[in-house]
Amino acid sequence: MGTARFACKPLACLAESHHELLAIVTGPDEPLPRGSKTCPTPVCQEALDRGLMVFKPRSLKDKKLFYLLKELEPDLFVVVAFKILPRKLFTLPRLGSINVHGSLLPKYRGAAPINWALINGEKETGLTSFILNEKVDTGNIILQEKITIDKNDTFDSLYARMSERCGPFLLKTLERLEDKDFEPLVQDHSLSSPAPKITSENAMIDFGFPARNVVNFVRGLSSVPGAYTFFRGKRVKILGCSFVDEDSVEGTKSPARPGTIIPHKKKLLIQCAGSVIEVSKIMPQGKNVIDGSSFINGYRPMKGEWFGEIPK
């Protein structure tokens, strides 16, 4: 059971293993950005390419779905990057249901663990497989694998690397379940932390934070959904930025209000709280992604102009 690209590698590994893959459950076809046409989810396309049976219910509480799955007499449901399963469904298989989650549980329970690990400046994350129960991401742990977060990682790069590791990790999880002497590990709930879904409402950059926080915020949201701010009344996404060595750039020693553009001929420098960032990738509203130098040349910001003023 899965929807997003993250679940494609696990599906491929499972399909090519000795395990019998009975069916795939994914979401309905997704609307294309323009027009009325739709396209299958990434998991659906992967399954169709492999000639697998696919179910695309609009609701996981659909009685028809329940009986279709019951007829298959499954041993196990494997859930990766999917919705929350109702109890009637996750208890259906003989061995119950398992989930693969993109963090080292109990840290970062929720829909966006990869985003939040980057936003919070973590040096390490990982994969966790666990047995599903009624409370989200709280089930007993089957297996964990640590993954180092590189200082240059963004959401896109870390997501891709973790997805690649997720396939072999799933097969190791199933091997562990086949061991009759295996006992899952109970999570220490006192160590839990949340990883709620990132929405457009909470993706706005606050330049009132130090540069380190702003850089990590941009990393954690690049390129989905993309951290944004406003310039001249229009939304712009900042998709790449870095810390600035203030000794190497003239004009950064006199802190301006957060969000102010520091004058420079070639670099797009923005004042944060007591520190400065250089923007390397920016996407003005309705435009393509450009580098900071192209933004300076195209928009020619005036002295004192700043990012962050929300239009009325």
C-alpha positions in Angstrom: 0.0 0.0 0.0 1.6 3.3 -1.1 1.2 6.4 -3.2 4.3 8.6 -3.5 7.6 8.0 -5.3 9.1 7.1 -2.0 7.2 3.8 -2.1 8.3 2.8 -5.7 11.7 1.3 -4.8 10.2 -0.8 -2.0 7.6 -2.1 -4.4 10.2 -3.0 -7.0 12.3 -4.8 -4.5 9.3 -6.7 -3.1 8.1 -7.6 -6.6 11.5 -9.0 -7.5 11.9 -11.0 -4.3 10.8 -14.5 -3.5 7.7 -13.1 -1.7 4.3 -13.4 -3.4 2.9 -10.0 -4.1 -0.9 -10.3 -4.3 -2.0 -6.8 -5.0 -1.3 -3.1 -4.8 -3.5 -0.5 -3.0 -2.9 3.1 -4.0 -4.7 6.4 -4.3 -7.0 7.5 -7.1 -5.5 8.9 -10.3 -4.2 12.4 -9.7 -5.3 15.5 -11.7 -2.7 17.1 -13.9 -1.7 20.7 -13.3 -3.6 21.9 -16.4 -6.7 20.6 -18.0 -9.1 17.9 -16.9 -6.9 14.9 -17.5 -5.5 12.7 -14.7 -2.5 10.4 -14.3 -1.9 7.4 -12.0 0.1 7.8 -8.8 3.8 6.9 -9.0 3.1 3.6 -7.2 0.2 2.8 -9.5 2.4 3.3 -12.6 5.1 1.1 -11.1 2.6 -1.6 -10.4 1.0 -1.4 -13.9 4.4 -1.6 -15.5 5.0 -4.9 -13.6 1.5 -6.3 -14.5 0.3 -6.3 -10.9 -3.2 -6.1 -9.7 -4.1 -2.5 -8.5 -6.9 -1.2 -6.4 -7.5 2.6 -6.3 -10.2 3.2 -3.7 -11.4 6.7 -2.9 -11.9 5.7 0.7 -10.1 3.0 2.8 -13.4 2.4 4.6 -14.9 1.2 1.3 -16.6 -2.2 2.1 -15.9 -3.4 -1.4 -12.1 -2.9 -0.9 -12.3 -4.8 2.4 -13.9 -7.9 0.8 -11.6 -7.8 -2.3 -8.6 -7.8 0.0 -10.1 -10.5 2.3 -10.6 -12.8 -0.7 -6.9 -12.7 -1.4 -6.2 -14.2 2.1 -3.1 -12.0 2.7 -0.4 -12.9 5.2 0.7 -9.3 5.6 0.0 -5.7 4.5 3.1 -3.6 3.8 2.5 0.2 4.0 4.9 2.8 2.7 4.1 6.5 2.2 0.3 6.0 2.4 -2.7 7.0 4.3 -3.8 6.0 7.9 -5.4 2.6 7.7 -8.6 1.9 9.7 -8.4 -0.8 12.3 -10.7 -3.1 10.3 -8.2 -3.0 7.5 -4.8 -3.2 9.2 -6.0 -6.2 11.3 -7.2 -8.1 8.3 -4.0 -10.0 7.3 -3.0 -13.1 9.2 0.2 -11.4 10.5 -1.3 -7.9 10.7 0.3 -4.9 8.9 3.6 -3.2 8.9 4.8 0.3 8.0 8.1 1.8 6.8 8.6 5.3 8.2 11.3 7.9 7.2 12.8 8.6 10.6 14.3 6.9 13.6 11.1 6.5 15.6 10.0 7.6 18.1 11.5 10.8 16.7 9.5 12.6 14.0 6.2 10.9 14.1 3.9 12.3 11.4 3.5 13.0 7.7 6.8 15.0 7.1 9.7 13.3 9.0 12.3 14.1 6.3 11.3 17.7 6.0 11.5 18.3 9.8 14.8 16.5 10.2 16.4 18.9 7.8 14.6 22.0 9.2 15.8 21.1 12.7 19.4 20.7 11.5 19.7 17.0 12.3 23.0 15.3 11.3 21.3 11.8 11.2 18.0 10.3 10.3 16.9 6.8 9.2 14.3 4.2 8.4 12.0 2.4 10.8 9.7 -0.5 10.2 7.1 -1.2 12.8 3.8 -3.0 13.4 0.7 -0.9 12.8 -1.6 -0.1 15.6 -4.4 2.5 16.1 -2.1 5.4 17.1 0.0 6.8 14.3 3.6 5.8 14.2 3.6 4.3 17.7 3.7 0.6 16.9 6.4 -1.8 18.1 9.7 -1.5 16.1 10.9 -4.3 13.9 14.0 -2.8 12.4 15.9 0.5 12.2 18.7 1.7 9.9 20.6 5.0 10.4 21.2 7.4 7.4 23.7 10.3 7.6 22.4 13.7 6.6 25.0 15.5 4.5 25.4 19.3 5.1 24.4 19.9 1.4 21.3 17.7 1.5 18.0 19.2 0.6 14.6 17.5 0.9 14.9 16.3 -2.7 18.3 14.7 -2.3 17.6 13.1 1.1 14.2 11.8 0.0 15.8 10.1 -3.1 18.5 8.5 -1.1 16.2 7.3 1.6 13.8 5.9 -0.9 16.6 4.0 -2.6 17.6 2.5 0.8 14.0 1.7 1.6 13.7 -1.3 -0.7 16.5 -3.4 0.7 15.5 -2.3 4.2 12.0 -3.7 3.6 13.3 -7.1 2.6 15.5 -7.2 5.8 12.3 -6.3 7.7 10.5 -9.3 6.2 13.4 -11.6 7.0 13.3 -10.5 10.6 9.5 -11.2 10.8 10.2 -14.7 9.5 12.4 -15.4 12.5 10.2 -17.2 15.0 12.3 -16.0 17.9 12.1 -12.3 16.9 10.5 -9.9 19.4 9.7 -6.4 18.3 10.9 -3.4 20.4 8.4 -1.2 22.3 8.9 2.5 21.5 9.9 4.9 24.3 7.1 7.4 23.9 8.8 9.9 26.2 11.4 10.5 23.4 8.8 11.2 20.7 8.7 14.4 18.6 6.1 15.5 16.0 6.6 15.9 12.2 3.3 17.4 11.0 2.5 17.9 7.3 4.1 21.0 5.7 1.5 23.3 4.1 1.8 26.5 2.2 0.6 28.3 5.3 3.7 27.3 7.3 6.2 27.4 4.5 6.9 31.1 4.7 10.4 32.2 5.6 11.0 34.2 8.7 14.2 36.2 8.3 14.0 37.1 11.9 15.7 33.8 12.7 19.5 33.4 12.5 21.0 32.4 9.1 21.5 28.8 10.2 17.8 28.4 10.9 16.8 30.0 7.6 19.2 27.9 5.6 17.9 24.7 7.2 14.3 25.8 6.7 15.0 26.3 3.0 16.8 22.9 2.8 13.9 21.1 4.4 11.4 22.5 2.0 13.4 22.4 -1.3 11.8 21.8 -3.6 8.6 20.5 -2.1 6.6 22.6 -1.2 9.3 25.3 -1.4 10.0 27.9 1.2 8.7 31.3 0.1 8.7 35.0 0.9 7.4 38.1 -0.8 9.2 40.7 -3.0 7.4 43.7 -4.5 4.1 42.3 -3.6 4.6 38.9 -5.3 5.5 35.5 -3.9 9.0 34.1 -4.5 10.3 30.7 -3.6 13.9 30.4 -2.2 15.1 26.9 -3.1 18.8 27.2 -2.3 20.9 29.4 0.0 24.0 29.2 2.2 25.7 31.0 5.1 27.9 34.0 4.3 31.3 34.6 5.8 30.6 38.2 6.8 34.3 39.1 6.8 34.4 38.4 3.0 31.5 40.6 2.0 31.4 44.3 2.4 28.3 45.8 3.9 27.4 42.9 6.2 28.9 44.3 9.3 26.1 46.8 9.9 23.0 44.7 10.5 19.8 45.9 8.7 16.3 44.8 9.4 15.7 41.1 8.7 14.9 40.5 5.1 16.8 43.5 3.8 18.8 42.9 0.6 22.5 43.7 1.2 23.9 45.6 -1.8 26.2 43.5 -4.0 26.8 43.5 -7.8 26.8 39.7 -8.3 25.4 38.0 -5.1 21.9 38.1 -3.7 22.5 38.6 0.0 19.7 38.8 2.6 20.0 40.0 6.2 18.8 37.5 8.8 18.9 38.0 12.6 22.5 39.0 13.2 23.8 37.1 10.2 23.5 36.9 6.4 22.6 34.3 3.7 23.4 34.1 0.0 20.6 32.9 -2.2 21.7 30.6 -4.9 18.3 29.4 -6.3 15.2 31.5 -6.4 11.9 31.2 -8.3 9.8 34.4 -8.8 6.1 33.9 -9.0 5.1 32.6 -12.5 8.8 32.3 -13.5 11.5 29.7 -13.8 14.2 29.0 -11.2 17.1 31.4 -11.6 20.3 32.0 -9.6 20.9 34.9 -7.3 23.1 36.8 -9.8 20.3 36.6 -12.4 17.8 37.9 -9.9 20.1 40.9 -9.2 20.5 41.6 -12.9 16.8 41.2 -13.7 15.1 43.0 -10.8 17.8 45.5 -9.8 16.8 45.8 -6.2 17.2 49.3 -4.8 19.0 50.2 -1.6 16.8 49.3 1.4 14.5 47.0 -0.4 13.6 43.8 1.5 12.0 40.4 1.3 9.1 39.5 3.5 6.6 42.3 3.3 3.2 40.5 3.0 1.0 42.2 0.4 -2.2 43.8 1.6 
